[in-house]
Amino acid sequence: MESSRVIGDKFVKQIISGVEYCHRNMVVHRDLKPENILLDSKCNVKIADFGLSNIIRDGHFLKTSSGSPNYAAPEVTSGKLYAGPEVDVRSCGGIYTLPSHLSVGARDLIPRMLVVDPLKRITIPEIRQHPWFQAHLPRYLAVPPPDTLQQAKKIDDDILQEVVNMGFDRSQLIESLRNRAQNEATVAYYLLLDNRFRVSSGYLGEEFRETMSWARPREIMTEVLKALQELNVGGKKIGHYNMKRRWSPGYPGQPENVLNPHHISNIHSNGPIIESDAVDAAAAMVVEFESQKQAGAESGAPALDFSN
């Protein structure tokens, strides 16, 4: 029974994550039902049959009554207008009949997906925040899927060049990407871009390795710097991929983990760490460490080293 519960929870979380990926890419499925939920050789979920799917457009509503009546949302079968994502959420909840092998958390979540009023129905972001969904969430599902809209705003130079090398015109490709046009060049671009977020072993399962560990050194250090900035960690740059950092638990009058602004130097500066005589030396312990980008010892993958 415990094994059935674990598998049931896995299926629900994978379906929700798959639907979330569709919505992030502005696609609503509109025909989610057991017949369209397939399993691969490793019992991982595959969402199939997008024949009734449609594109989500900001400010536009859909009105086509589509899908199987047994699983379609009430607003769809009644011919009312709907945005899209909310009907997929309802269908996801309708796939299950609350079998006994589902955990208590899942049995609490699914009825919220079946609420008749679409305005009161739980959303995908809210599902992700549900305690049951967060509990024992596999790493490959914890990492949010790539946001195509954000990808479209920032053109990747390396992938752009790969597409140009295929014979496409650079200027026309850039214009098509900015206008979100659909043609052979943009399809090639997004396929290459999407491939960067995949692993070589097929479906993102236990073999998943975080995308960031395979990213370019510059991208890794950029993400590290963003995280350290949010923690108000000061420091100085001593190399392209090597930095000395300083962090303090706090000082009088400020919350813990927040450095005195006088202690924080520009992370892109090559100058020394800025000190301030205005801060009581006994206010808090200061931790100094060094962050360095290096190659992984075993796999050859890029890695980060934090040392005192």
ZAMARKOL-996385 format. One line per 4 residues: their letters; for each residue x, y, z of C-alpha. Coordinates in Angstrom, 1 decimal. Each point is the difference from the previous one (the first is absolute). Example, Ala and Ser with C-alpha at 12.3 -4.5 7.8 and 13.67 -1.06 7.14 Angstrom:
ZAMARKOL-996385
as> 12.3 -4.5 7.8 ~ 1.4 3.4 -0.7
//
This chain:
ZAMARKOL-996385
mess> 0.0 0.0 0.0 ~ 2.8 2.4 0.8 ~ 1.6 -0.7 -3.3 ~ -3.3 0.8 -1.8
rvig> -0.3 3.2 1.9 ~ 3.5 1.1 -1.0 ~ -0.6 -0.8 -3.6 ~ -3.4 1.8 0.0
dkfv> 1.5 3.1 1.5 ~ 2.8 -0.2 -2.6 ~ -2.6 -0.1 -2.9 ~ -1.9 3.0 1.4
kqii> 3.1 2.1 0.4 ~ 1.3 -0.9 -3.5 ~ -3.3 0.8 -1.6 ~ -0.2 3.4 1.7
sgve> 3.6 0.8 -0.9 ~ -0.7 -1.0 -3.6 ~ -3.1 2.2 -0.2 ~ 1.9 2.8 1.6
ychr> 2.7 -0.3 -2.8 ~ -2.8 0.3 -2.6 ~ -1.4 3.1 1.5 ~ 3.4 1.6 0.3
nmvv> 0.3 -0.5 -3.7 ~ -3.5 1.6 -0.5 ~ -1.7 -3.3 -0.9 ~ -3.2 -1.3 1.5
hrdl> -0.7 -3.7 -0.5 ~ -3.8 -0.1 0.4 ~ -0.3 -3.8 -0.2 ~ 1.7 -1.4 3.1
kpen> -1.4 -3.4 0.9 ~ 1.4 -3.4 0.9 ~ 0.2 -1.1 -3.7 ~ 2.4 2.9 -0.7
illd> 2.3 -0.7 3.0 ~ 2.6 -2.5 -1.2 ~ 2.9 -1.7 1.8 ~ 3.5 -0.7 -1.3
skcn> 2.1 -3.1 0.8 ~ 1.0 1.6 3.3 ~ -3.6 0.8 1.0 ~ 0.5 3.7 -0.6
vkia> -3.0 2.0 -1.2 ~ -0.3 1.2 -3.6 ~ -2.9 2.4 -0.9 ~ -1.3 -0.9 -3.4
dfgl> -2.5 1.1 -2.7 ~ 0.1 3.8 -0.4 ~ -2.6 -0.1 -2.8 ~ -2.4 2.2 1.9
snii> 2.6 2.3 1.5 ~ 0.2 3.7 -0.6 ~ 2.2 3.0 0.5 ~ -0.4 2.1 3.1
rdgh> -0.1 3.7 -0.9 ~ 0.1 2.8 2.6 ~ -3.4 1.8 0.1 ~ -1.7 -2.6 -2.2
flkt> -2.5 -2.6 1.1 ~ -0.8 -3.4 -1.5 ~ -3.6 -1.1 -0.5 ~ 0.2 -3.3 -1.9
ssgs> -1.7 -2.9 1.8 ~ 2.6 -2.7 -0.4 ~ 1.3 -3.0 1.9 ~ -1.7 -3.0 1.6
pnya> -3.1 1.0 2.0 ~ 0.9 -2.2 2.8 ~ 3.3 1.9 0.6 ~ -0.7 3.4 -1.5
apev> -0.5 3.0 2.3 ~ -3.6 1.2 0.5 ~ 0.7 3.3 -1.7 ~ 1.1 -1.9 -3.1
tsgk> -3.0 -2.3 -0.3 ~ -2.4 2.9 0.7 ~ 1.5 2.1 -2.8 ~ 1.3 2.8 2.2
lyag> 3.2 2.0 -0.7 ~ 3.2 -1.3 1.7 ~ 3.7 1.1 0.0 ~ 1.4 -3.5 -0.3
pevd> 2.3 -1.1 2.9 ~ -3.0 -0.3 2.4 ~ -1.7 -2.7 -2.1 ~ 3.1 -2.1 -0.1
vrsc> 0.2 0.2 3.8 ~ -3.6 -1.3 0.3 ~ 0.7 -2.8 -2.5 ~ 3.1 -1.0 2.0
ggiy> -2.1 -0.4 3.1 ~ -2.6 -1.9 -1.9 ~ 2.4 -2.6 -1.1 ~ 0.1 -1.4 3.5
tlps> -2.9 -1.5 2.0 ~ 1.8 0.4 3.3 ~ 1.1 -3.7 0.3 ~ 1.0 -1.2 3.4
hlsv> 3.7 -0.3 -0.9 ~ 0.3 3.8 -0.4 ~ 1.6 1.7 3.0 ~ -2.0 2.3 2.3
gard> 1.7 3.1 -1.5 ~ -1.0 -1.0 -3.6 ~ -3.5 -0.7 1.1 ~ -0.1 3.5 1.5
lipr> 1.3 1.6 -3.2 ~ -2.0 -1.7 -2.7 ~ -3.5 1.3 1.2 ~ 1.4 3.5 -0.2
mlvv> 0.7 -0.6 -3.7 ~ -3.6 -1.1 -0.5 ~ -1.6 3.2 1.3 ~ -2.8 1.0 -2.4
dplk> 0.7 3.7 0.1 ~ 3.1 0.6 -2.1 ~ 0.8 3.2 2.0 ~ 0.1 -2.0 3.3
riti> 1.8 -3.0 -1.6 ~ 3.6 -0.6 1.1 ~ 2.6 1.1 -2.5 ~ 3.3 -1.7 -1.1
peir> 2.2 2.4 2.0 ~ -2.2 -0.6 3.1 ~ 0.2 -3.8 -0.6 ~ 3.8 0.3 0.0
qhpw> -0.2 1.7 3.4 ~ -2.2 -2.7 1.5 ~ 1.7 -1.8 2.9 ~ -0.6 -3.4 -1.7
fqah> 1.5 1.1 -3.3 ~ 3.1 1.4 1.8 ~ 0.5 -3.1 2.1 ~ 2.7 -2.4 -1.4
lpry> -0.1 1.9 -3.3 ~ 2.6 -1.5 -2.4 ~ 2.7 2.4 -1.0 ~ -1.0 -0.3 -3.7
lavp> -3.5 1.2 0.8 ~ 1.2 2.7 2.5 ~ 1.9 1.9 -2.7 ~ -2.5 2.2 -1.8
ppdt> -0.3 -0.7 -3.8 ~ 1.6 2.5 -2.3 ~ -2.2 3.1 -0.6 ~ -0.3 0.4 -3.8
lqqa> -1.1 3.6 0.4 ~ 3.1 0.9 1.9 ~ 2.2 -2.0 -2.4 ~ -1.5 2.0 -2.9
kkid> 1.0 3.3 1.6 ~ 3.6 -1.0 0.2 ~ 1.6 -1.5 -3.1 ~ 2.7 -2.6 0.6
ddil> 3.0 1.0 -2.2 ~ 1.4 -3.5 -0.1 ~ -3.2 -1.7 -1.1 ~ -0.6 2.9 -2.4
qevv> 3.3 -0.7 -1.7 ~ -0.8 -3.7 -0.2 ~ -3.2 0.8 -1.9 ~ 1.8 2.4 -2.2
nmgf> 2.5 -2.7 -0.8 ~ -2.9 -2.1 -1.3 ~ -0.4 2.6 -2.8 ~ -2.6 2.4 1.5
drsq> 0.4 3.8 -0.2 ~ 1.1 1.5 3.3 ~ -2.0 3.2 -0.3 ~ -3.2 -1.7 -1.0
lies> 0.4 -2.5 2.8 ~ 0.4 2.7 2.6 ~ -3.0 1.9 -1.3 ~ -2.1 -3.2 0.0
lrnr> 1.1 -0.8 3.6 ~ -0.9 3.5 1.2 ~ -3.4 -0.2 -1.7 ~ -0.5 -3.6 1.2
aqne> -0.6 -1.0 -3.6 ~ -0.4 -3.7 -0.8 ~ 2.2 -1.2 -2.8 ~ 2.7 -2.6 -0.7
atva> 2.8 2.2 1.5 ~ -1.8 0.7 3.3 ~ -1.0 -3.6 0.3 ~ 3.6 -1.0 -0.4
yyll> 1.1 2.6 2.6 ~ -2.5 -1.0 2.6 ~ 0.7 -3.7 -0.5 ~ 3.7 0.6 0.7
ldnr> -0.9 2.2 2.9 ~ -2.3 -2.6 1.5 ~ 2.6 -2.6 -0.5 ~ 2.3 1.8 2.4
frvs> -2.5 -0.7 2.8 ~ -0.2 -3.7 -0.7 ~ 2.2 -2.9 1.1 ~ 1.4 -2.6 -2.2
sgyl> -1.8 -2.9 1.7 ~ -3.5 0.9 -1.3 ~ -2.8 0.9 2.4 ~ 1.1 2.0 3.1
geef> 0.1 -2.7 2.5 ~ 2.5 -1.2 2.6 ~ 2.8 0.6 -2.4 ~ -0.8 3.7 0.0
retm> 2.9 2.4 0.4 ~ -0.6 3.6 0.6 ~ 0.2 2.1 -3.1 ~ 2.1 2.7 1.7
swar> 2.9 -2.4 0.6 ~ 0.4 -0.4 -3.7 ~ -0.4 3.7 -0.8 ~ 2.8 2.2 -1.2
prei> 2.3 1.4 2.7 ~ -1.2 3.6 -0.6 ~ -3.6 -1.1 0.5 ~ 0.8 -1.9 3.2
mtev> 1.9 2.9 1.6 ~ -2.8 2.4 -1.0 ~ -2.6 -2.1 1.9 ~ 2.3 -0.4 2.9
lkal> 0.5 3.8 0.2 ~ -3.8 0.6 -0.1 ~ -0.5 -2.4 2.9 ~ 2.8 1.5 2.0
qeln> -1.3 3.5 -0.6 ~ -3.4 -1.0 1.3 ~ 1.7 -1.1 3.2 ~ 1.9 3.3 0.2
vggk> 3.4 -1.7 -0.2 ~ 2.8 2.4 -0.7 ~ 3.3 -0.8 -1.8 ~ 2.5 0.7 -2.6
kigh> 0.9 -1.4 -3.4 ~ 3.5 -1.6 -0.2 ~ -0.5 -1.8 -3.4 ~ -2.5 -0.7 -2.7
ynmk> -1.5 -2.9 1.9 ~ 1.6 0.5 3.4 ~ -1.3 2.3 2.8 ~ 0.6 0.6 3.7
rrws> -3.2 0.4 1.9 ~ -1.0 1.4 3.4 ~ -3.2 -0.6 2.0 ~ -1.1 1.0 3.5
pgyp> -2.9 -1.3 2.1 ~ -1.0 3.6 0.7 ~ 0.7 3.1 2.0 ~ -1.9 2.0 2.6
gqpe> -3.3 1.4 -1.3 ~ -0.1 -2.2 -3.1 ~ -1.6 -3.4 -0.5 ~ 2.2 -3.1 -0.2
nvln> 1.7 -0.9 -3.3 ~ 0.1 3.7 -1.1 ~ 3.3 1.8 -0.3 ~ 0.5 3.6 0.8
phhi> -0.1 1.7 -3.4 ~ 3.5 1.5 0.7 ~ 1.3 -3.6 0.1 ~ -1.3 -0.8 -3.5
snih> 2.3 0.7 -3.0 ~ -0.8 -0.2 -3.7 ~ 0.2 -3.7 -0.8 ~ 1.4 0.9 -3.4
sngp> 2.8 2.2 1.4 ~ 3.6 -1.1 0.3 ~ 0.5 2.3 3.0 ~ 0.3 -1.1 3.6
iies> -2.9 -0.8 2.3 ~ -1.3 3.2 1.4 ~ 0.1 0.3 3.8 ~ -1.8 2.5 2.2
davd> 1.1 1.4 3.3 ~ -3.7 0.7 0.8 ~ -0.7 -3.6 0.6 ~ 0.7 -1.3 3.5
aaaa> 2.8 -2.7 -0.4 ~ -1.8 -2.1 2.5 ~ -3.3 0.1 -1.7 ~ 0.2 -3.3 -1.8
mvve> 2.3 -2.7 -1.2 ~ 1.2 0.5 -3.6 ~ 0.3 -3.0 -2.3 ~ 2.4 0.1 -2.9
fesq> 0.1 -2.5 -2.8 ~ 1.0 -0.4 -3.6 ~ -2.2 -1.1 -2.9 ~ 1.7 -1.5 -3.0
kqag> -1.2 -1.6 -3.2 ~ 1.8 -3.3 -0.9 ~ -0.5 -3.3 -1.9 ~ -1.5 -3.0 1.8
aesg> 2.5 -2.6 1.1 ~ -2.0 -3.0 -1.1 ~ -2.4 0.9 -2.8 ~ 1.8 2.9 -1.5
apal> -3.0 2.2 0.5 ~ 0.5 3.6 1.3 ~ -0.3 0.4 3.7 ~ 0.2 2.6 2.7
dfsn> 2.4 0.0 2.9 ~ -0.6 1.9 3.2 ~ 3.0 0.1 2.3 ~ 1.1 2.0 3.0
//
